[in-house]
């Protein structure tokens, strides 16, 4: 189980880092909608990281049953 937790946190760290790097490049700043974009983007990153971790778990589970 620790393997999947580490996959989740690795994906979260890399995704958030890339999100803020590319977010700062494409957004000039000063727009009130920018905070909403960062908020929803962070939520999406967390949820997708969780889904990817679950897919890795399911793939390993299916491999063990064969």
C-alpha positions in Angstrom: 0.0 0.0 0.0 2.9 2.4 0.6 3.8 2.0 -3.0 0.5 3.6 -4.1 0.7 6.3 -1.5 4.1 7.3 -2.7 2.8 7.2 -6.4 0.0 9.6 -5.3 2.3 12.0 -3.5 4.8 12.0 -6.4 2.1 12.7 -8.9 0.7 15.5 -6.7 4.1 17.2 -6.3 5.0 17.0 -9.9 1.6 18.1 -11.1 1.3 21.1 -8.7 4.9 22.2 -9.6 4.1 22.0 -13.3 0.7 23.7 -12.8 2.2 26.7 -11.0 5.1 26.9 -13.5 2.8 27.0 -16.5 0.2 29.0 -14.7 2.6 31.8 -14.0 3.8 31.8 -17.7 0.3 32.0 -19.2 -1.3 34.4 -16.6 -0.2 37.9 -16.3 -1.6 38.5 -12.9 -4.0 41.0 -11.4 -7.1 39.2 -12.5 -9.6 38.0 -9.8 -10.4 34.9 -11.8 -6.8 33.8 -11.5 -7.4 32.7 -7.9 -10.4 30.6 -9.1 -8.3 29.0 -11.8 -5.6 28.1 -9.3 -8.1 26.7 -6.9 -10.0 24.5 -9.4 -6.8 23.5 -11.1 -5.3 22.3 -7.8 -8.5 20.4 -7.0 -8.4 18.7 -10.5 -4.7 17.8 -10.0 -5.4 16.2 -6.7 -8.4 14.2 -8.0 -6.6 13.0 -11.1 -3.5 12.0 -9.0 -5.8 9.9 -6.8 -7.4 8.3 -9.9 -4.0 7.5 -11.4 -3.0 5.9 -8.1 -6.1 3.8 -8.1 -5.5 2.7 -11.6 -2.0 1.5 -10.7 -3.5 -0.4 -7.7 -6.1 -2.0 -10.0 -3.6 -3.0 -12.6 -1.4 -4.7 -9.9 -4.5 -6.4 -8.4 -5.5 -7.8 -11.8 -1.9 -9.0 -12.5 -1.8 -10.9 -9.1 -5.1 -12.7 -9.9 -3.7 -14.2 -13.1 
